[in-house]
Amino acid sequence: MPPRIKRQRAHRRAVEQFLAQNLHTTPSRTGVLIFVSAAERFAEIIADAGINEKVAEGTWQAIVDQLTKDIGNDQAR
């Protein structure tokens, strides 16, 4: 299966979990989901609008980049 399709499916599962866990209903819209799928070699952070507007652009991606690097080096914390 093409990597692009794997990433799309993993992203869809991340969004499904964000909604299933009711992270979109938190006070002040501050829900955050850190989603990791080892099978697809995919990680993503989904943040609701309230917290996302307070976090500097690029922060979520920097966290994902460090997380995937650490997992790849068997150093997940």
A tleap script that builds the chain and sets N, CA, C and O, in Angstrom:
source leaprc.protein.ff14SB
mol = sequence {
  NMET PRO PRO ARG ILE LYS ARG GLN ARG ALA
  HIE ARG ARG ALA VAL GLU GLN PHE LEU ALA
  GLN ASN LEU HIE THR THR PRO SER ARG THR
  GLY VAL LEU ILE PHE VAL SER ALA ALA GLU
  ARG PHE ALA GLU ILE ILE ALA ASP ALA GLY
  ILE ASN GLU LYS VAL ALA GLU GLY THR TRP
  GLN ALA ILE VAL ASP GLN LEU THR LYS ASP
  ILE GLY ASN ASP GLN ALA CARG
}
set mol.1.N position { 0.838 -1.170 0.000 }
set mol.1.CA position { 0.000 0.000 0.000 }
set mol.1.C position { 0.894 1.249 0.000 }
set mol.1.O position { 1.881 1.294 0.734 }
set mol.2.N position { 0.569 2.240 -0.796 }
set mol.2.CA position { 1.380 3.462 -0.868 }
set mol.2.C position { 1.428 4.179 0.488 }
set mol.2.O position { 0.430 4.212 1.208 }
set mol.3.N position { 2.576 4.746 0.831 }
set mol.3.CA position { 2.708 5.456 2.114 }
set mol.3.C position { 1.677 6.565 2.299 }
set mol.3.O position { 1.202 6.797 3.411 }
set mol.4.N position { 1.335 7.244 1.217 }
set mol.4.CA position { 0.357 8.335 1.312 }
set mol.4.C position { -0.991 7.810 1.813 }
set mol.4.O position { -1.637 8.453 2.639 }
set mol.5.N position { -1.407 6.669 1.327 }
set mol.5.CA position { -2.674 6.065 1.738 }
set mol.5.C position { -2.594 5.638 3.202 }
set mol.5.O position { -3.548 5.828 3.956 }
set mol.6.N position { -1.466 5.065 3.604 }
set mol.6.CA position { -1.279 4.672 5.005 }
set mol.6.C position { -1.403 5.884 5.920 }
set mol.6.O position { -2.060 5.817 6.959 }
set mol.7.N position { -0.769 6.996 5.533 }
set mol.7.CA position { -0.838 8.217 6.354 }
set mol.7.C position { -2.254 8.761 6.415 }
set mol.7.O position { -2.702 9.207 7.472 }
set mol.8.N position { -2.962 8.728 5.299 }
set mol.8.CA position { -4.344 9.211 5.287 }
set mol.8.C position { -5.213 8.384 6.225 }
set mol.8.O position { -6.022 8.936 6.971 }
set mol.9.N position { -5.053 7.077 6.193 }
set mol.9.CA position { -5.843 6.201 7.066 }
set mol.9.C position { -5.497 6.435 8.532 }
set mol.9.O position { -6.383 6.481 9.385 }
set mol.10.N position { -4.216 6.583 8.818 }
set mol.10.CA position { -3.804 6.832 10.201 }
set mol.10.C position { -4.348 8.175 10.683 }
set mol.10.O position { -4.810 8.283 11.819 }
set mol.11.N position { -4.298 9.193 9.834 }
set mol.11.CA position { -4.852 10.502 10.197 }
set mol.11.C position { -6.350 10.384 10.481 }
set mol.11.O position { -6.852 10.960 11.446 }
set mol.12.N position { -7.045 9.647 9.648 }
set mol.12.CA position { -8.486 9.471 9.856 }
set mol.12.C position { -8.751 8.799 11.207 }
set mol.12.O position { -9.674 9.192 11.921 }
set mol.13.N position { -7.952 7.793 11.560 }
set mol.13.CA position { -8.113 7.133 12.860 }
set mol.13.C position { -7.808 8.094 14.008 }
set mol.13.O position { -8.459 8.040 15.052 }
set mol.14.N position { -6.824 8.969 13.822 }
set mol.14.CA position { -6.499 9.957 14.852 }
set mol.14.C position { -7.683 10.888 15.088 }
set mol.14.O position { -8.049 11.157 16.232 }
set mol.15.N position { -8.273 11.373 14.018 }
set mol.15.CA position { -9.434 12.261 14.145 }
set mol.15.C position { -10.597 11.524 14.797 }
set mol.15.O position { -11.293 12.084 15.644 }
set mol.16.N position { -10.809 10.276 14.406 }
set mol.16.CA position { -11.875 9.472 15.013 }
set mol.16.C position { -11.668 9.346 16.519 }
set mol.16.O position { -12.621 9.462 17.290 }
set mol.17.N position { -10.430 9.109 16.936 }
set mol.17.CA position { -10.138 8.982 18.369 }
set mol.17.C position { -10.295 10.314 19.103 }
set mol.17.O position { -10.775 10.343 20.236 }
set mol.18.N position { -9.902 11.396 18.477 }
set mol.18.CA position { -10.084 12.722 19.066 }
set mol.18.C position { -11.558 12.942 19.388 }
set mol.18.O position { -11.909 13.433 20.461 }
set mol.19.N position { -12.407 12.572 18.444 }
set mol.19.CA position { -13.848 12.746 18.639 }
set mol.19.C position { -14.409 11.703 19.605 }
set mol.19.O position { -15.232 12.037 20.456 }
set mol.20.N position { -13.981 10.458 19.488 }
set mol.20.CA position { -14.495 9.383 20.347 }
set mol.20.C position { -14.151 9.626 21.814 }
set mol.20.O position { -14.922 9.260 22.702 }
set mol.21.N position { -13.010 10.234 22.068 }
set mol.21.CA position { -12.599 10.518 23.444 }
set mol.21.C position { -13.172 11.846 23.953 }
set mol.21.O position { -12.865 12.283 25.062 }
set mol.22.N position { -14.006 12.473 23.130 }
set mol.22.CA position { -14.654 13.754 23.474 }
set mol.22.C position { -13.655 14.869 23.783 }
set mol.22.O position { -13.932 15.752 24.595 }
set mol.23.N position { -12.510 14.823 23.141 }
set mol.23.CA position { -11.511 15.863 23.371 }
set mol.23.C position { -11.940 17.197 22.780 }
set mol.23.O position { -11.372 18.239 23.107 }
set mol.24.N position { -12.925 17.166 21.924 }
set mol.24.CA position { -13.456 18.394 21.331 }
set mol.24.C position { -14.496 19.059 22.235 }
set mol.24.O position { -15.027 20.114 21.887 }
set mol.25.N position { -14.791 18.463 23.380 }
set mol.25.CA position { -15.801 19.023 24.284 }
set mol.25.C position { -15.202 19.525 25.591 }
set mol.25.O position { -15.939 19.806 26.536 }
set mol.26.N position { -13.894 19.642 25.663 }
set mol.26.CA position { -13.260 20.101 26.891 }
set mol.26.C position { -13.542 21.583 27.123 }
set mol.26.O position { -13.767 22.336 26.175 }
set mol.27.N position { -13.528 21.996 28.394 }
set mol.27.CA position { -13.706 23.428 28.668 }
set mol.27.C position { -12.638 24.239 27.941 }
set mol.27.O position { -11.476 23.837 27.883 }
set mol.28.N position { -13.022 25.333 27.412 }
set mol.28.CA position { -12.128 26.247 26.676 }
set mol.28.C position { -11.488 25.610 25.447 }
set mol.28.O position { -10.539 26.158 24.884 }
set mol.29.N position { -12.008 24.446 25.027 }
set mol.29.CA position { -11.534 23.766 23.820 }
set mol.29.C position { -10.022 23.529 23.856 }
set mol.29.O position { -9.296 23.924 22.943 }
set mol.30.N position { -9.568 22.883 24.919 }
set mol.30.CA position { -8.144 22.658 25.125 }
set mol.30.C position { -7.739 21.191 24.969 }
set mol.30.O position { -6.673 20.797 25.444 }
set mol.31.N position { -8.562 20.385 24.319 }
set mol.31.CA position { -8.236 18.971 24.143 }
set mol.31.C position { -7.060 18.765 23.202 }
set mol.31.O position { -6.924 19.450 22.188 }
set mol.32.N position { -6.206 17.797 23.564 }
set mol.32.CA position { -5.040 17.456 22.747 }
set mol.32.C position { -4.932 15.939 22.683 }
set mol.32.O position { -5.034 15.261 23.705 }
set mol.33.N position { -4.726 15.415 21.494 }
set mol.33.CA position { -4.508 13.991 21.302 }
set mol.33.C position { -3.143 13.794 20.667 }
set mol.33.O position { -2.830 14.403 19.644 }
set mol.34.N position { -2.330 12.934 21.282 }
set mol.34.CA position { -1.064 12.520 20.677 }
set mol.34.C position { -1.310 11.115 20.151 }
set mol.34.O position { -1.504 10.177 20.925 }
set mol.35.N position { -1.301 10.979 18.847 }
set mol.35.CA position { -1.636 9.717 18.187 }
set mol.35.C position { -0.383 9.135 17.556 }
set mol.35.O position { 0.304 9.802 16.782 }
set mol.36.N position { -0.090 7.880 17.895 }
set mol.36.CA position { 1.068 7.193 17.325 }
set mol.36.C position { 0.600 5.853 16.772 }
set mol.36.O position { -0.037 5.070 17.477 }
set mol.37.N position { 0.915 5.598 15.521 }
set mol.37.CA position { 0.616 4.317 14.895 }
set mol.37.C position { 1.925 3.711 14.417 }
set mol.37.O position { 2.484 4.126 13.402 }
set mol.38.N position { 2.401 2.734 15.156 }
set mol.38.CA position { 3.676 2.095 14.807 }
set mol.38.C position { 3.595 1.389 13.461 }
set mol.38.O position { 4.548 1.414 12.682 }
set mol.39.N position { 2.459 0.763 13.190 }
set mol.39.CA position { 2.307 0.008 11.941 }
set mol.39.C position { 2.483 0.903 10.710 }
set mol.39.O position { 3.086 0.493 9.718 }
set mol.40.N position { 1.956 2.114 10.784 }
set mol.40.CA position { 2.065 3.041 9.655 }
set mol.40.C position { 3.275 3.960 9.781 }
set mol.40.O position { 3.542 4.774 8.897 }
set mol.41.N position { 4.007 3.821 10.891 }
set mol.41.CA position { 5.144 4.712 11.157 }
set mol.41.C position { 4.677 6.166 11.053 }
set mol.41.O position { 5.212 6.968 10.287 }
set mol.42.N position { 3.654 6.465 11.860 }
set mol.42.CA position { 2.964 7.745 11.764 }
set mol.42.C position { 2.675 8.278 13.158 }
set mol.42.O position { 2.273 7.523 14.044 }
set mol.43.N position { 2.875 9.556 13.352 }
set mol.43.CA position { 2.496 10.226 14.595 }
set mol.43.C position { 1.907 11.583 14.234 }
set mol.43.O position { 2.290 12.214 13.249 }
set mol.44.N position { 0.967 12.005 15.063 }
set mol.44.CA position { 0.290 13.279 14.807 }
set mol.44.C position { -0.248 13.810 16.118 }
set mol.44.O position { -0.649 13.044 16.994 }
set mol.45.N position { -0.254 15.122 16.246 }
set mol.45.CA position { -0.909 15.761 17.379 }
set mol.45.C position { -2.104 16.515 16.831 }
set mol.45.O position { -1.986 17.322 15.909 }
set mol.46.N position { -3.260 16.233 17.421 }
set mol.46.CA position { -4.477 16.952 17.060 }
set mol.46.C position { -4.859 17.792 18.275 }
set mol.46.O position { -5.036 17.262 19.372 }
set mol.47.N position { -4.985 19.084 18.079 }
set mol.47.CA position { -5.302 20.003 19.167 }
set mol.47.C position { -6.539 20.811 18.816 }
set mol.47.O position { -6.716 21.257 17.683 }
set mol.48.N position { -7.393 20.986 19.821 }
set mol.48.CA position { -8.596 21.782 19.616 }
set mol.48.C position { -8.219 23.263 19.507 }
set mol.48.O position { -7.109 23.665 19.856 }
set mol.49.N position { -9.155 24.051 19.023 }
set mol.49.CA position { -8.898 25.456 18.692 }
set mol.49.C position { -8.406 26.285 19.877 }
set mol.49.O position { -7.524 27.128 19.712 }
set mol.50.N position { -8.961 26.058 21.065 }
set mol.50.CA position { -8.597 26.869 22.224 }
set mol.50.C position { -7.128 26.769 22.585 }
set mol.50.O position { -6.497 27.776 22.906 }
set mol.51.N position { -6.587 25.583 22.537 }
set mol.51.CA position { -5.157 25.420 22.860 }
set mol.51.C position { -4.292 25.694 21.643 }
set mol.51.O position { -3.191 26.231 21.768 }
set mol.52.N position { -4.776 25.335 20.489 }
set mol.52.CA position { -3.984 25.525 19.271 }
set mol.52.C position { -3.650 26.994 19.034 }
set mol.52.O position { -2.565 27.312 18.549 }
set mol.53.N position { -4.569 27.887 19.370 }
set mol.53.CA position { -4.311 29.312 19.147 }
set mol.53.C position { -3.292 29.881 20.136 }
set mol.53.O position { -2.771 30.976 19.923 }
set mol.54.N position { -3.007 29.157 21.201 }
set mol.54.CA position { -2.038 29.628 22.192 }
set mol.54.C position { -0.643 29.019 22.010 }
set mol.54.O position { 0.304 29.409 22.693 }
set mol.55.N position { -0.529 28.077 21.099 }
set mol.55.CA position { 0.741 27.389 20.868 }
set mol.55.C position { 1.371 27.943 19.592 }
set mol.55.O position { 0.712 28.089 18.563 }
set mol.56.N position { 2.639 28.241 19.689 }
set mol.56.CA position { 3.345 28.820 18.535 }
set mol.56.C position { 3.308 27.872 17.345 }
set mol.56.O position { 3.380 26.652 17.496 }
set mol.57.N position { 3.196 28.457 16.165 }
set mol.57.CA position { 3.172 27.659 14.937 }
set mol.57.C position { 4.448 26.825 14.841 }
set mol.57.O position { 5.550 27.317 15.087 }
set mol.58.N position { 4.279 25.579 14.487 }
set mol.58.CA position { 5.407 24.678 14.351 }
set mol.58.C position { 5.700 23.867 15.605 }
set mol.58.O position { 6.467 22.906 15.551 }
set mol.59.N position { 5.105 24.236 16.726 }
set mol.59.CA position { 5.376 23.538 17.985 }
set mol.59.C position { 4.919 22.091 17.934 }
set mol.59.O position { 5.664 21.186 18.311 }
set mol.60.N position { 3.691 21.870 17.467 }
set mol.60.CA position { 3.176 20.495 17.419 }
set mol.60.C position { 4.052 19.625 16.516 }
set mol.60.O position { 4.358 18.482 16.856 }
set mol.61.N position { 4.449 20.163 15.378 }
set mol.61.CA position { 5.276 19.380 14.455 }
set mol.61.C position { 6.644 19.097 15.057 }
set mol.61.O position { 7.192 18.012 14.865 }
set mol.62.N position { 7.201 20.059 15.782 }
set mol.62.CA position { 8.493 19.843 16.436 }
set mol.62.C position { 8.391 18.714 17.468 }
set mol.62.O position { 9.311 17.907 17.601 }
set mol.63.N position { 7.287 18.662 18.187 }
set mol.63.CA position { 7.082 17.596 19.167 }
set mol.63.C position { 6.971 16.250 18.454 }
set mol.63.O position { 7.583 15.271 18.883 }
set mol.64.N position { 6.202 16.191 17.378 }
set mol.64.CA position { 6.058 14.951 16.615 }
set mol.64.C position { 7.413 14.520 16.054 }
set mol.64.O position { 7.756 13.338 16.097 }
set mol.65.N position { 8.173 15.462 15.535 }
set mol.65.CA position { 9.488 15.134 14.969 }
set mol.65.C position { 10.402 14.532 16.031 }
set mol.65.O position { 11.080 13.536 15.775 }
set mol.66.N position { 10.425 15.127 17.218 }
set mol.66.CA position { 11.272 14.606 18.301 }
set mol.66.C position { 10.772 13.241 18.769 }
set mol.66.O position { 11.567 12.335 19.020 }
set mol.67.N position { 9.462 13.101 18.883 }
set mol.67.CA position { 8.875 11.828 19.303 }
set mol.67.C position { 9.237 10.708 18.333 }
set mol.67.O position { 9.672 9.637 18.756 }
set mol.68.N position { 9.061 10.946 17.054 }
set mol.68.CA position { 9.353 9.898 16.076 }
set mol.68.C position { 10.850 9.597 16.016 }
set mol.68.O position { 11.247 8.452 15.799 }
set mol.69.N position { 11.668 10.612 16.206 }
set mol.69.CA position { 13.122 10.393 16.256 }
set mol.69.C position { 13.460 9.502 17.451 }
set mol.69.O position { 14.225 8.546 17.320 }
set mol.70.N position { 12.892 9.815 18.607 }
set mol.70.CA position { 13.164 9.032 19.818 }
set mol.70.C position { 12.660 7.601 19.680 }
set mol.70.O position { 13.334 6.656 20.091 }
set mol.71.N position { 11.482 7.444 19.104 }
set mol.71.CA position { 10.945 6.091 18.901 }
set mol.71.C position { 11.856 5.323 17.949 }
set mol.71.O position { 12.152 4.150 18.179 }
set mol.72.N position { 12.295 5.974 16.895 }
set mol.72.CA position { 13.185 5.334 15.937 }
set mol.72.C position { 14.508 4.910 16.547 }
set mol.72.O position { 15.119 3.936 16.108 }
set mol.73.N position { 14.951 5.644 17.560 }
set mol.73.CA position { 16.202 5.328 18.254 }
set mol.73.C position { 15.949 4.483 19.496 }
set mol.73.O position { 16.843 4.290 20.319 }
set mol.74.N position { 14.711 3.976 19.625 }
set mol.74.CA position { 14.302 3.148 20.781 }
set mol.74.C position { 14.518 3.895 22.099 }
set mol.74.O position { 14.938 3.315 23.099 }
set mol.75.N position { 14.217 5.204 22.073 }
set mol.75.CA position { 14.387 6.046 23.251 }
set mol.75.C position { 13.096 6.746 23.635 }
set mol.75.O position { 13.139 7.835 24.208 }
set mol.76.N position { 11.955 6.156 23.338 }
set mol.76.CA position { 10.685 6.794 23.672 }
set mol.76.C position { 10.587 6.952 25.183 }
set mol.76.O position { 10.930 6.048 25.946 }
set mol.77.N position { 10.116 8.115 25.592 }
set mol.77.CA position { 9.997 8.383 27.038 }
set mol.77.C position { 8.570 8.471 27.433 }
set mol.77.O position { 8.266 8.691 28.606 }
savepdb mol mol.pdb
quit
